Amino acid sequence: MTHRAETILDAIATTLTGLTTTGANVARGRVYPVTAEPAISIFKGDDDATESEEIIGETVRELNVIIQAHLKATGNPETILNQIAAEVYAAMRLDITQGLAYVFDSRIVGDAAPEIEDSQDLPTARMSSTWLIIYSHSDASAET
């Protein structure tokens, strides 16, 4: 079995695959240069147990997921980054459970300022969105 955070990250990758702007260019935990752009990378952030919500026999957690859009483009890269952010938002909110019975909510925390590097052949840019995924698992195991 697998930690529930892992299955959530996989579900988000599936949710974001096929967006109009980025298509199939989606990868989890990318640590190598992006070759196909525009693209999306998905990273696991903090995964905190909460005390504010209690379900008997279960632990409720708040998983931060960072969704980073990458692109190389002429013109105004902020416009394309904002388009990707809008597509990500719509896809993530379409099913706030991400298709998983143990996910209660998917909510946006915020978007970071775009990072633009203009010293290459084509300007490169990226922007991160942070999402909060609220989910549960049994008190005995993070896998169930």
N, C-alpha and C positions, 0 to 999 in steps of 0.2 A: 504494500500500500504506500501511499504518498501523502506527505503533509498537505493539508488542505490549502495552504498558501500556494503551493506548487500548482494544484489543479485550478485555482482561481487565476493565476497568471497565464496558464495555458488557455483557459476559457476566454480571457481578455484578448489574447493573441488571435484566437479564432474570431472573436467579435470584430476586431479591427482589420482583419484580412478582407480585402475586396472593396475598401473605400474608394470612392471615385478618384481622388487625387493620388493616393499611395498604392492602390492595387494590392498585389501580393507581397510587396516589399515591407514585411513585418518580421521582426526578430526579437527574441527574448534575450535580455542581458548582453547585448552586443558589446564586445570589447575590441572589435577589429574595425577598420575603416568601412564606411558605408560605400558600397560599389554601385548599387542601383538607387537612384534618387528621383523623386522624393521618396522617403522611407520613414518608417516608424520603428523605434526601439522601445521595449518595455522592460522596466527595472523594478525589482522588489525594493521597497523602502522599509521603514520601521513597521513592526507587527506587534502592536501592544495589546495586552489583555486589559479589558476595561473592568472597572468596579461599578460603573454607573448602571449597567444592565445585568440582571441576574436571571438565569434560566436554570432551574434545578438540574444538576447533573451535567451541565455544559459550561464551557468557558466562552465568553463573547470576546472577540478580538477586533481590532481596527488595523487593517493592513493598508499602508500607504503604497500606492503604485504610481511610478513615474512613467509617463508616456511622453517620449521625446520625438518630435518631428525633425527630420533632416532634409535639406535640399541644396541644390546648386542651381542658381537661376540668375538671369539678367533681369533688369527692371527692379521692382520693389519686392524683395523676398518676404517682407512682412505681410503682404497681401496673401501670398500663398500659404504662409504659416498660419495666418488667421483662418483661411479656408480649411486647412487640415484640422485645426483646433475645432472648428464648427462641425466637421464630419465626425471627429472623435467623440465630441459631446453628444451628438445625435445617436451614434451607435451605442455608446455606453449607457445612455438613458433609455434606450429602446426596451431593454430588459434589465432592470436594476439588480436582478439576482444573477445575471450572467449565465442563466440557465442552470444554476446550481441550487439545490434545495436548502443548503446551509448558509447561503448568502442572503442577508436581509436588505442591504442597500448598497448602492454605488453612487457616491456624490463627489462632485468636483470640489477640491480645496482651492485651486487657483492655477493660473498660468504665469510662468516666469516671463521676464522680459526676453525678447528675441536676442540671440547672440549672432552677430553678423561678422564674417571674416572676408574682407575684400582683397586680400593679397594674393589670391590664387587666380587661375585662368578665368573661372566663373566664380562670382561671389558665392560663398557657402553660408548657410544659416541654419540655426536650430532653435527650437523653443520647447520647453518642457511644461507639461500639465501634470499636476499632482491630483490623484484621486484617492478617496477614502473608501475602502471596501469593508463593510461590517459583516462579520460572519461568526459562526460558532463551531465548536467541536466538543467532543466529550471531555469530561474532566480527566478521564483516564488516558486519552490518546489524542494527539494533534492530527491523527490520520482518520479518525471516525467522528 
